[in-house]
Amino acid sequence: MSDLVFIDRDASPWDPSATSELVFELDRYNFPRTGILRQRDLGNDLLVLFDCIAGEEDKQNLWIYATIDSEEAERLASATGTALLAEVQSAFKHRWVTLAYADDFKVQTFDRFDAGSEGYMSLMKRYILRLKADLQRMQNDLDVMARHSRADEDELTFQ
């Protein structure tokens, strides 16, 4: 089974790619917050668990995804209450996961991590630190381009 989750920029987090189909909704509040997707990968069906892990009531939010097998999907679909919460959190451990940042319910960026035994908070912190480092690198690159540009300085405004 591949551990690669397909995500398209600007897609809904609960429908993250053209190859996605919602199979089972585990939690819903105005939109599917936790559920199981089916994605097509070169003719193979992959089952993907997703969960909104931060900001479910805000404009910006974080989502986590991981491929699961059919036995895990059955356990998740039959669990309720605290047993469901435990199954969901357990399903994201000791495997590759994809974290995605969404703004106004559109995926803006995402990255993959080996989750190990980390919980949501540690994974969110790793993801946010990686995003900040990427943004700083881009800012530095833009500053270099601005200094070496042949255009008038009055035309360039970088903040």
C-alpha beads as a LAMMPS data file, in Angstrom:
LAMMPS data file: protein, C-alpha beads

159 atoms
158 bonds

1 atom types
1 bond types

-500.0 500.0 xlo xhi
-500.0 500.0 ylo yhi
-500.0 500.0 zlo zhi

Masses

1 110.0

Atoms # bond

1 1 1 0.000 0.000 0.000
2 1 1 1.321 3.442 -0.939
3 1 1 1.507 6.018 1.842
4 1 1 1.208 8.955 -0.545
5 1 1 -1.961 11.009 -0.120
6 1 1 -2.949 13.129 -3.127
7 1 1 -3.810 16.746 -2.362
8 1 1 -4.544 19.560 -4.806
9 1 1 -4.041 23.201 -3.929
10 1 1 -7.360 25.076 -3.513
11 1 1 -9.293 21.827 -2.961
12 1 1 -11.628 21.385 -0.002
13 1 1 -9.774 19.633 2.832
14 1 1 -12.442 16.898 2.993
15 1 1 -12.261 16.447 -0.796
16 1 1 -8.559 17.110 -1.355
17 1 1 -8.084 15.895 -4.926
18 1 1 -9.837 14.988 -8.146
19 1 1 -9.208 11.344 -7.241
20 1 1 -10.961 11.617 -3.845
21 1 1 -14.369 10.283 -2.878
22 1 1 -15.819 10.547 0.638
23 1 1 -16.569 6.993 1.800
24 1 1 -17.493 7.483 5.440
25 1 1 -18.057 10.556 7.579
26 1 1 -16.903 10.008 11.165
27 1 1 -17.554 13.531 12.475
28 1 1 -19.424 16.457 10.998
29 1 1 -20.164 20.006 12.056
30 1 1 -21.207 22.107 9.038
31 1 1 -18.654 20.115 6.998
32 1 1 -16.968 16.714 7.312
33 1 1 -14.311 17.164 10.027
34 1 1 -13.182 13.550 10.225
35 1 1 -13.721 10.811 7.702
36 1 1 -12.447 8.215 5.297
37 1 1 -11.735 8.934 1.640
38 1 1 -11.062 6.644 -1.274
39 1 1 -8.393 7.840 -3.686
40 1 1 -7.386 6.282 -6.991
41 1 1 -3.661 5.715 -7.444
42 1 1 -2.726 4.261 -10.831
43 1 1 -5.772 2.010 -10.767
44 1 1 -5.476 1.105 -7.081
45 1 1 -7.909 2.291 -4.435
46 1 1 -6.326 3.860 -1.370
47 1 1 -8.232 4.484 1.836
48 1 1 -7.306 7.770 3.503
49 1 1 -8.267 8.903 6.983
50 1 1 -8.540 12.687 7.444
51 1 1 -9.119 14.858 10.500
52 1 1 -9.350 18.597 11.127
53 1 1 -6.884 18.987 13.991
54 1 1 -7.018 22.745 14.584
55 1 1 -9.221 25.696 13.716
56 1 1 -12.415 23.833 12.850
57 1 1 -14.419 26.924 13.824
58 1 1 -12.007 29.390 12.212
59 1 1 -11.257 30.569 8.702
60 1 1 -7.793 28.993 8.849
61 1 1 -7.367 25.372 9.895
62 1 1 -4.985 22.430 9.876
63 1 1 -5.801 18.958 8.559
64 1 1 -4.036 15.618 8.824
65 1 1 -4.210 12.682 6.387
66 1 1 -2.870 9.122 6.370
67 1 1 -3.476 6.046 4.286
68 1 1 -5.150 3.203 6.182
69 1 1 -6.014 -0.387 5.362
70 1 1 -9.518 -1.863 5.140
71 1 1 -9.329 -3.380 8.650
72 1 1 -8.517 0.022 10.135
73 1 1 -11.350 1.574 8.120
74 1 1 -13.806 -1.001 9.489
75 1 1 -12.662 -0.378 13.076
76 1 1 -13.003 3.370 12.609
77 1 1 -16.439 3.089 10.990
78 1 1 -17.774 0.937 13.840
79 1 1 -16.264 2.960 16.728
80 1 1 -18.141 5.673 18.615
81 1 1 -17.439 8.187 21.371
82 1 1 -14.092 8.016 23.135
83 1 1 -13.258 4.743 21.372
84 1 1 -13.540 6.581 18.029
85 1 1 -11.285 9.403 19.247
86 1 1 -8.678 6.871 20.383
87 1 1 -8.863 4.953 17.071
88 1 1 -8.494 8.148 15.028
89 1 1 -5.503 9.412 17.000
90 1 1 -3.884 5.968 16.953
91 1 1 -4.323 5.713 13.172
92 1 1 -2.012 8.703 12.653
93 1 1 0.905 7.235 14.626
94 1 1 3.897 5.256 13.362
95 1 1 3.317 6.069 9.695
96 1 1 3.719 8.803 7.139
97 1 1 1.142 11.554 7.457
98 1 1 0.340 14.629 5.415
99 1 1 -0.519 17.884 7.155
100 1 1 -2.292 20.631 5.247
101 1 1 -3.041 24.275 5.964
102 1 1 -6.382 25.511 4.640
103 1 1 -7.675 29.059 4.402
104 1 1 -11.381 29.591 3.846
105 1 1 -11.706 25.808 3.403
106 1 1 -9.250 25.668 0.521
107 1 1 -5.943 23.825 0.902
108 1 1 -3.080 26.294 0.499
109 1 1 -0.042 24.188 1.316
110 1 1 0.829 20.749 2.668
111 1 1 3.799 18.631 3.694
112 1 1 4.578 15.037 4.662
113 1 1 6.043 13.786 7.946
114 1 1 7.004 10.503 9.522
115 1 1 4.710 10.774 12.546
116 1 1 6.405 8.255 14.810
117 1 1 4.638 8.278 18.165
118 1 1 3.980 12.027 18.128
119 1 1 0.560 13.407 18.900
120 1 1 -1.309 16.172 17.104
121 1 1 0.310 19.039 19.013
122 1 1 3.864 17.934 18.223
123 1 1 3.010 17.345 14.567
124 1 1 1.337 20.757 14.309
125 1 1 4.404 22.398 15.856
126 1 1 6.750 20.616 13.401
127 1 1 4.554 21.647 10.473
128 1 1 4.289 25.287 11.564
129 1 1 8.054 25.510 12.159
130 1 1 8.686 24.070 8.682
131 1 1 6.231 26.563 7.143
132 1 1 7.910 29.456 8.938
133 1 1 11.348 28.323 7.727
134 1 1 10.058 28.019 4.140
135 1 1 8.518 31.500 4.312
136 1 1 11.749 32.964 5.693
137 1 1 13.748 31.371 2.860
138 1 1 11.315 32.817 0.296
139 1 1 11.533 36.258 1.921
140 1 1 15.332 36.106 1.818
141 1 1 15.232 35.103 -1.865
142 1 1 12.859 37.979 -2.659
143 1 1 15.124 40.416 -0.822
144 1 1 18.116 39.231 -2.887
145 1 1 16.133 39.569 -6.120
146 1 1 15.019 43.057 -5.141
147 1 1 18.610 44.147 -4.426
148 1 1 19.823 42.787 -7.749
149 1 1 16.902 43.969 -9.848
150 1 1 17.484 46.338 -12.751
151 1 1 14.113 48.004 -12.120
152 1 1 13.788 51.314 -10.342
153 1 1 13.726 50.932 -6.595
154 1 1 10.558 53.039 -6.524
155 1 1 8.766 50.239 -8.391
156 1 1 9.712 47.580 -5.863
157 1 1 8.071 47.420 -2.459
158 1 1 8.857 44.360 -0.369
159 1 1 7.849 44.239 3.257

Bonds

1 1 1 2
2 1 2 3
3 1 3 4
4 1 4 5
5 1 5 6
6 1 6 7
7 1 7 8
8 1 8 9
9 1 9 10
10 1 10 11
11 1 11 12
12 1 12 13
13 1 13 14
14 1 14 15
15 1 15 16
16 1 16 17
17 1 17 18
18 1 18 19
19 1 19 20
20 1 20 21
21 1 21 22
22 1 22 23
23 1 23 24
24 1 24 25
25 1 25 26
26 1 26 27
27 1 27 28
28 1 28 29
29 1 29 30
30 1 30 31
31 1 31 32
32 1 32 33
33 1 33 34
34 1 34 35
35 1 35 36
36 1 36 37
37 1 37 38
38 1 38 39
39 1 39 40
40 1 40 41
41 1 41 42
42 1 42 43
43 1 43 44
44 1 44 45
45 1 45 46
46 1 46 47
47 1 47 48
48 1 48 49
49 1 49 50
50 1 50 51
51 1 51 52
52 1 52 53
53 1 53 54
54 1 54 55
55 1 55 56
56 1 56 57
57 1 57 58
58 1 58 59
59 1 59 60
60 1 60 61
61 1 61 62
62 1 62 63
63 1 63 64
64 1 64 65
65 1 65 66
66 1 66 67
67 1 67 68
68 1 68 69
69 1 69 70
70 1 70 71
71 1 71 72
72 1 72 73
73 1 73 74
74 1 74 75
75 1 75 76
76 1 76 77
77 1 77 78
78 1 78 79
79 1 79 80
80 1 80 81
81 1 81 82
82 1 82 83
83 1 83 84
84 1 84 85
85 1 85 86
86 1 86 87
87 1 87 88
88 1 88 89
89 1 89 90
90 1 90 91
91 1 91 92
92 1 92 93
93 1 93 94
94 1 94 95
95 1 95 96
96 1 96 97
97 1 97 98
98 1 98 99
99 1 99 100
100 1 100 101
101 1 101 102
102 1 102 103
103 1 103 104
104 1 104 105
105 1 105 106
106 1 106 107
107 1 107 108
108 1 108 109
109 1 109 110
110 1 110 111
111 1 111 112
112 1 112 113
113 1 113 114
114 1 114 115
115 1 115 116
116 1 116 117
117 1 117 118
118 1 118 119
119 1 119 120
120 1 120 121
121 1 121 122
122 1 122 123
123 1 123 124
124 1 124 125
125 1 125 126
126 1 126 127
127 1 127 128
128 1 128 129
129 1 129 130
130 1 130 131
131 1 131 132
132 1 132 133
133 1 133 134
134 1 134 135
135 1 135 136
136 1 136 137
137 1 137 138
138 1 138 139
139 1 139 140
140 1 140 141
141 1 141 142
142 1 142 143
143 1 143 144
144 1 144 145
145 1 145 146
146 1 146 147
147 1 147 148
148 1 148 149
149 1 149 150
150 1 150 151
151 1 151 152
152 1 152 153
153 1 153 154
154 1 154 155
155 1 155 156
156 1 156 157
157 1 157 158
158 1 158 159
